[in-house]
Amino acid sequence: MKKYPHVSKLTGHEPLTKWISLGVVILQFTIAYLLRNTHPLSWKFLLTAYWIGGFASQNCFLCIHELCHNLGFKKPIHNRLFSIVSNLPIGIPYSASFQPYHQLHHKFLGDEIYDTDLPTYIEAIVLSNVLGKAFFTTFQIFFYAFRPMFITSIEFTSVHLLNVLVQFFVDYLIVTHWGWYSMFYFLISSFFAGSLHPTAGHFVAEHYVFNPPKTFIPFESKPPTETYSYYGPLNLFTWNVGYHTEHHDFPFIAWSKLPILRKEAAEFYDNLPQHKSWCWIIVDFIFNYDVTMYNRVKRNTAGLTARMSVDYNDNSK
């Protein structure tokens, strides 16, 4: 901000967000209707759910991410209400709970109580091996859905209730008028979006440390980079979430302006660690012995204290 004060002008909502999201929602409902008589275990159904539904569902997930930062509309309540619309093709009410948990993730990055993106100690013990990591990446959507509820409680508000009522009412209409196959299309697409899918690579790419130092002494040596960016073509489907370091620096800059931020302040980002491929990063995460569930920067920041520690899968952790 000191060197480039004009980047503050990049902040604010992006009016295009709602129209793009609405188009994706309509696409998913159209496909669900067209597949209403197609068996979910057929190749036609599964390939459509993976290659179209997976990208579309991930787009819905990450549109909710944009809206939770109030980047779709000027008024926060409008962002929260439209999130319920973007949530519809996911099949399960999710948007209202995501916002408070994600805000805690930004405010308390790496805190084992408030950052529910951080694996739990039990996950790190059980899943820090090839089979465990393969299981985690295959079913990571369930980890991100259920982990927060076991770690940090949030207030249940009227928007949460509205999210649940609207979602289940629409689900009921789909099942009664189009049948269960259409409903399965939504659910299977959402599963693929959070499983072994190209766009799902962003889950492990964003904050796992892929180049951990051999030794690290808190306050005496420089900690590893804990946020990685990706600048490849999959950003076209995911609201530029790959610009993740930039996003954590400026959470109120919308997806459409993040590439401008990186271009105008290139010297701050070009030399930071980055991923070249979300597809490869899933493979590397699973089979790389040096990358485990421990590879996260972990802090004790409750009460805004600054004490920091880093857990690694070695004898000295």
N, C-alpha and C positions, 0 to 999 in steps of 0.2 A: 504493500500500500504506500510505503514511503517513496519508492522509486517510480511506481506507476499508479498514482492516485486516481487516474481516470477509470481504472477497472471497476471502481465502485458503481459506475454508470451501467455496468453489465448486469447488475442485480435487478431482480423483479420478475414478475410472472411472464409466461409465454402464452399468448392467446391461441396459438396453433395447437397446443397440447390437447385441449378438449375435443377438437375436431378430428385429430388423428386417432385419439383413443376411441371416440364414438365410431369411427370407421372400422377399427379392429373389433369392437364389440359386435357390430352388425355383421362383420365377416364371420365371426365365431357362431353367432346365432344362425346365420344362413347355412353354414356347413353342418351344424347340429341338426337342422331341419332336413337337409338333403340326405343325411346318414341315418335318418330315423328308422329305416327298414334294413339297414346293413348291420350284420352281426359284429359285435365289438372285437371278436377274435379273428375276423377276416383280415387278409393282407391289405385290402383297400381301406378298411377302417383304421388299422394300426398305422399304416404309412401316412395316411392323411393326418391322424392325430399327432404323429411325431414331427413330420416335416412342415405342416401348416399350423396345427394346433399348438405344438410346442413353442414355436416362435411367437405365435399370437398370445398364448397364455403368459409367456415371459414378458411380452410387451405390456400386458395388463398388470402383472406384478410390479413392473418397474414404472409404469404410469402412476400407480398408487404411491410409489416411492417419491416421484416428482411432486405429487399432490400433497404428500405429508409435509413437504417443505414449503407449502403454499405457493407453488410455482405455476399453477394452472389458472388461478383466479386471484383477484386483488384481495377479496375477503376470505379469511380462513375457513369460515363455515361453508362457503361455496366449494372450496377444495375438498372438504370432508364429505359433503353431500355427493359431489360428483365421483368421489372415490368409490362410493357404493355402486354407481353405474359401471365403472371400470371393473369392479369386483364380480359382476354378474357372470361372465363366462368362466370364472375360476370355479364356480360351483359351491364353494364353501365360504361363509362370511369371514372376512380377513382384514378388510381395509381399516376399520375403526380401531382394531387392536394394534395394527402395525405402526400407526403414527406415534403413539407415546413410547413404544419400545424402541423405535428407530431414533427418536429424539434423544433418548437416553444413550443409545449407541454413539451418537455424535458428541454428546456432552461428557460421557465417561468412557471414552474409547479404551478398551482393554481391561476395564474393571470387571472382576469376576462376579459381582453382584448386579451391577446395573447394565453392563453390556452383554445382552443375551445372544449376541453373535459369537461370543467366545465359547468354545467347547468347555463343558464341565470337566472336573477332575476325573470322574468315572469314565467319561467318553475318551479322555486322553489315555487312560490306562488300558481300556479294553480295545480301542480301535487303532492304536498306534502300530499297526502292522499292515502288510499288504492286503490281507483279507478284510481286516477291519476298515481300512480306508476305502476299499472297493465297496463295502457295504454302506459306508457313510455317503460316498458320492452317489450311489444308486438311490438311496432313500433319504437324501439330505433335506428334501422338502418337508419330511415329517419331523426331522430334528429342529428345523427352523420354526415349524408350526407349534410343537409341543414343548420345546426347551424353555421358552420364556415363562410359561405357566408354572413351571417347577422352580423357577429362580426368583423372579420379581413379580409382585402383584401390582396391578394398575386399577384405577377406578373404573367401574362399569358405568358408562354415561348413557344418556338418551340416544346419542349417535350410535353407540354400540348396539343398543336395542333395535334401532331403526335398521342398521346393517343386517342384523340377524333376521328380522321380520321380512324385509324386502327380499333378501337372498332366498330364504326358504319359501316365500310365496312364489317367486319366479321359478324356483326349482319345482314346486308343486305344479305350476301351470305347464311346464315343459313335460313332466312325467305324465300328466293326465291327458294332454293334447297331442304330444309327439311321441311319447313312450320313453322307456328307460334307456334305449340305445342313444338317444340324443343327450340324455343326462350323463351317460357313461362317456360320451365324447368330451364333454367339459372336464370331467374328473380325470380321464386318462391323459388328456392334453396337459392339464395342470401337473400331473405326476411326471410326464416326460419333461416338462419345462424345468423341473427341479431335480432331474435325475441325470443320466448319462447323455446329455444333450449339449450341442455346441454352445448355446447361450448360457447353460448352467455353469460353465467354467468360471463365470464371474464370481460365484459364491466363494470358491477357494482361491481365486486369483487376487482378491481385493486386500486381504489382511494376513494371510499366512506368509511367514518369513521363509523365502525359498533360498536365501543365501545367508544362513545363520553364522555368526562368528563362532570360532572354536571355543573361545572363552569370553565372558562378559562380566565385568564388575560394576554394579550400579554406582553411578555418580563419578566413577573413575575412568570409564571408557565410553566411547560413543555408542549408543544403542543402535540396533539395526533398523533399517527402514521398515515401517510397519504397514504402509499403504502403498500398493502397486497400481499403476495405471496400464491400460491396454488401449492402443489407438487403431486397431484393425477394423475391418468392414462390418463386424457383428454389432458395432455401435449403432449402425443404421436401424437395427431392430430393437434396440434396448435403451433408447433415450440417452445415448452417450454416457452410460453408466461406467464405461471403461475409463473415462477421464476421472478416475477415482481420487487421486491425490488432489487434483484441482477441485473436485467436489467437496472434499473434506476441508480444504482451505477456504472455500467460499460456498457454503451450503445454500445460499440464496441466489446463486447464479443458475439460471435454467439450463436445461440440456442443450438448447440451441446456441448458447453463448459460451459454453465451456471450451470448444475449439478456439474461439477468439481469445479467451483468456490465455490458453496455452501458447498461442502464436505471439501474443503481445508481450508475454513474460516468459519467453522460451528458455532463457538462461536459468530460471528457477526450476524447470521441469525436465529439460532434455537429458540431464546427467543423472537423474534419479533412476533406480531400478524399475524396469517395466517388463510386461509380458508381451510376447509377439503373437501368441495364439492361445485362445481359451480352450480349444480342443486338446492341444498338447499339454496344457497345464493340468488337465484332469489326469492324463496318463502319467505325467511326471509326479503329481501328488500321490498317486496310488503306488507307483513302483520305485520311487526314489527313497532309499533308506534314510537319508538325512532329513527328509521332510515328514514330520509326524503331526499328530494332533496337538503336540506340545508347542509347535512352532508358531507361537503367537506372543506378541509383547503383552505382558500382563501387568496391570497396575492396581494399587490400592488407593483409589481416589475418592472414596466416600467422604463427604465433608470437604471435598476439594483439596485434600492433602496431596502432596507431591511425591510421596514415597513410591518408588517404582521397583519392580522386580521382573525378571524374564525367566520363563520356564522353558527348558529344553530337555529333550529326551537323552540325557547323558547321566553319568554317575554323580556329577557335581550339582545337579539341579536342586 
